[in-house]
Amino acid sequence: MHKHTKLRFGVVAALAVAALTFGTAAPAFADPAGPKDLNGTGSDTTQDVMSGVASVVTNLGNWDAVPAGSSITVDGTTFSRPIGSTAGIRALSSSIRGIAYAGTTLPVGTLDFARASALRSEAGTELTYIPFARDAVTIAMNISSDFPKDVALGAAGQATNLFTLRNIYLGTVTSFIDSAGNTVTIRPLLPQANSGTRTYWVSVLGTTEAALTAGGRATDLGNTVQEHDGTFLTRDGDIVPFSVGQWLAQSNNRSLPTAVVERRGQAVLGSIDTVKPIIYDGTTITTNPDFLPSRLVYNVVETRALTTSSPSANDLAIRAAFAGSTSAVCAAQTQIKQYGFATIGSLCGSTTTQRGYVN
């Protein structure tokens, strides 16, 4: 126990040192304090970094994914808060078409963008997924657990008794031996169903949602596990995928210009295939650029707003905010890095990836 505690607080101390490079905290906010030109909801993973971006791109109304069960009011319309990438994209799809989302009709134009931490597969071209940063995803466990702090990812075709994350989530490896010689049952957790991190983690493991959840192997505890929330790691055998960007933002929450809720609880991050997810250079702590799995994160907008030859003022505002490497969001590189995410150079603002509506 002492060893794990020392490690956790050593990392936190390093983050505290890193936080000094960003100066003192400015007034914090989460949901927009007043009317904004461009409003968006969705991914829990990127809710905080986009709040940081919105602190300098001031026409963005960035609505948090949490707390669950609450509602938001945008341009006079009150509706259930979209929680997660899929819910955010579904709400945007409803707003574009002026149809109901979660029982409430959204007038056309209620929402202008959605945050997404994974690409979806819907056929069509109505929506454009615009990347703005890169995140890494690793495994987290409780600080008190003897679950190995470095685990192989695993791949299809390998022996099913190998101690890999793939086999653990598929249920062919179900336990480990702790330092006292006790057998500990592993409980592989998944984020709630609308989570882009969940979709991404399934793809990382090279399997399907059905295969992971068959027979109760992987569980979201009745669709209650909020992504990047370490308080759900209540057992020594609990593990869950966790955004490295979110972990860093939560670690650095006291020095950030916007409100970030510290919800890591007793979570610590593990390595995958011997590669550490974070690195410390003596001054700052950042995501390891050599760490895999890593993913692009996106803001999703209506394709028509980017392509129409007769753009409205709102269409032009969407283009200026999101489209192209010189867009306002892409220019906010300081804020993107400050919240634990990596910048992506000329790939930022690319408008080449399109998908259909989420219904």
N, C-alpha and C positions, 0 to 999 in steps of 0.2 A: 504493500500500500504506500509506504513512504516513497519508494522509487517512482511510482506513477504520479504521486502528488507533486514531487519535486519537478518532474518533467512538465506537467501541466502548467505549474506556476512559473517555471522557467520560460516557457513559450509566452505566457501572458506578460511577463516582465519584459521580454524582448519586444512584444507588441507595444507596450507602454512607451518604451524608448522610441520605437518607430513613430508612434503617434506624435511625438514632439516635433517631428519634421513638418507637420501640417498645421502647427500653431494651436491656438486655443479654440474652444468650441464656439460656434456662432449660434444664434437662436435656432432652436430645433422646430421642425414641423414634420408631419407625416402626410395626411390628406391635405389637398390644397386649402388654403385659408380663404380664398375668394374665387370669383369667376375666372376661368382661363379660356384661352382660345382653342386649345387642343387638349382633349381629355382622354385618358387611357387607364385601363385596368389590366389584371392578369397575373403574370408570374410572380410567385413569392420570391423566387431566386433573385430577380432583378428589380424588385420593388424599391430597395434601398438605394442601389446605384442610380436608378432613374430619378429618385428623389434628389440625389446629389446633383445629377445633370440638370434637373429642373430648378435647382438653386441658382444656376447661371443662365439657363434657357428658360426665361421667366414666363413665356406664354404656354408652357406645358403644365397641364393639370394631371399629376401622377397620383392615382388612387391606390392605396395599399391593398394587398390581398387578404390581410387579416385586420381585425379579428373575425373569425368564422361566425356566421349567423347574424352579422350586422348588415345594415343597408347604407347606401350612399345616395346623395342627391346631386344630379348633374343637370344644369340648365332647367331646374324646376321639376325634373322627373326623379322620383325616388324608387330604387329597385335594389334587389338583393346584391350584396357585394360579390363580384366574381372572384373566386378563390382558385388560383392556379392558371397556368397557360391556357388549357383547353377552355375553361370557363370564360377567361378574358376574350379569347378569339371568338367564342360563341356569342358573347355579348356584343362584340364589334360587328359580327355578321348580322346579328339581329338589328343593330342600330342602322347599318347601311341599308337594310331592306325595310325598316320601319315595322318590324314584327315583334312578337313577345319574346322576352328573355325571362326565364324563371317566373312566368305568370304576369309580367308587366310589359306592356307595349312600350318599346323605346322609339320615340320619334326619330326620324331620319336626322343624322348629325349629332345625336346625343354623345356618341363616342367617336373618336378620330383615330385611335391606335390601340393596340393590345400588346402587352409584354409577353414574350414567349422564350422559354429556355430550351425548346426542342422543336425541330421541324415536324409537322404533321404530314399525313399522306393523302389528304383529300384531293380528288381529281378536280381540276379547274384552274382558272387564272384570276379569279376575282380578288384574291388577296396577295399582297407582296410581303415577303419576309425579309426585312432589312437588317443585316447583322451590324452590331456596333461594338462588340467586345467579345472576349474569350474567357471562359470559366473552366475550371477543372472540377471533377467529382471523384471523391474517394469514399472510403468507408469510415464510419464513426462508431465508437463503442463507449461504454461507461468507464470512467476513470478507475473504478474499483475492479474492473474485469481483467482476468488474465487471458482474454481472447488475444491471439497473436497480433502484434502491432504491425506486422508485415505479412501480407497474404498474396498468393498468386491469384491472378484474375481467372485463369483457366480458359479452355477453349473446347469447342465441339470435337469429339473424337478421342479426347483424353479419357483415361480410366476414371470411372465414376466414384472411386473411393479416394481420389486425391483430394487433399485439403485445399480447395480453391473456392473462390467466391461463387463461381458458376455452379459448382456442385452443391455448395451450401444452400443457395437460393433455389436450386432444383430439388433439394431434399434428399440427395444421395449421401451427403455428409451432414450429420445432425448434432454432433457434439465435439467437445474438446476436453482435454485434461488440464485442470488448473494447477497452480503451484503447490497445492496441498494434496495433489493426487486424486482429487474428486472429478467425476465426470459431470460436465456442465452441458445442459441442452442448449443448443443455439436457436434463437428466435430471429430469423431474418425479416426485418421490417421493410415495408414499402410505403412511400408517401401516399396521401389520399389520391383518389382516382383521377382528378383533374390536373394533377401535377405534371408539368413538363419534365421534371427530374425523374419521375417514375417512368415515363415513356422513354427517356434517354437511357436510364439504367437497364431497362429490359433489352434495349438494343445493344448496350455495352456487353451484357452477358450472352448475347448471341442466341436469344431464345424468344419465347412468346409470353405474353401476359397469361394465357391459359395454362401454359406449362409451369409457370412460377407459382400460381395460386392453386393448382390442382391438389386436392387432398389437404388443403390448409398448410402447404409447405411455407410459402411466404405469406405474410399477413399485413394488412393496413389497420388492424385492430378495429374492424367495423367502419372503415373509411374515416378514421379519426386522426391518423398520423399526419401532422402538419410538417411539410418538408423543412429541413434545416432547423429543427427544434429538438435539442438534445434532451429535453425533459421527458421524452417518450422512451428513453433508454433506461428502464427501471430495473432490468435484470442483468446479471453478469453475462448471460448469453445473448443479449440483445445487440444487434448491429443494424445500421441503416445507412443508405447513401446520403452524402452531405456535400453541399457546394462549398468549395474552398473559398470562393469569393465571398459568400455569405459568412463563412467562419471568420474570415479576416475582418469584414465589416463589423460584425458583432464584437469581435475582440477590440476593435478600435473605436467603439461606439462613442466614447466620451469626447473624442477629439474631432468628430465629423460635423459638418455644417448642418446636417439634418438629423432627425431622430431615427435611431436604429435601436430596436429592442434587443437586449442581450438575452437570448433564449437557448444558449448552448447547454445550460445546465451543467452536468458532469461529463459532457461529451469530450472525447479526445479523438484526433484524426489518426488513422492508420496509413501505412504505406502500401502500395500495390506493386508487386513484382520488383521489390527492393528499392523503388524510387520514392523519395519523400515528396509529399504534395506541396510543402512550403519550404522556403529557404530563407536564411537570415545572414545578411552580409556584415553584421556588426552595427548597422545603422537602421536598416529597414527590413521588414519581413514581407515577403511577397510570394505569390504562387510560383512554384518551380516550373519554368518554361519547358522542361523536359518531361514533366509528369503527364502520364496518360492514365485514365481517360480524360480528354478535354473536349470542349464543345463551343461552338459559336452560340451567342445569345442574340435575340432579335427584338425589334419592334415591328409589328405587323400593321399595315395600312391598306386601304382600298386601292387596288391597282388603277382604277379609273382616275383617281386623284393625281396619279403620277403621269398618266398618259394622255388625258384629254387635251385637245388642241384649244379648248376654250375654258381654261381653268378659272375657277372662282377664287375669291380672296382666301377662302379656307383651303382650297387645293394648293395654292401657292405657299400658304403657311406650312402645310404638311411637307411639301417638297423642301422648303428651306430648313425645316427642323430635322428631317430624317434622310433625305436622298442625296447621295454623293459623299465623297470623302471630305468635302469642305462644308458639309451641313453643320448646323448648330450642335447637334448631338455629337457628331464625330469630332468637333472642335473642343469638346469638353473632356479632353484626355486627362487632365489633372484630376478631375472628379472620378472618372472611370477607374484610374489606378488607385486613387485614394480609398475607394470602396472595395479593393481587393481583386479587381478584374484586370485582365491584360488588354491592352490596345491592339488593334489588328491592322494598322496601316491603311493602305489603299483599298483593302477589302471592306473597310467600314463604309456604310452607306450604299453598298451594292444593291441594285434593284432587279437582279436577274432571277431570283428564286420566287416562284409563284405557286400558290395552292388555291383550292376551292374553299367555299364557305364551310364553317363548322356548324352543324345544325343541332 
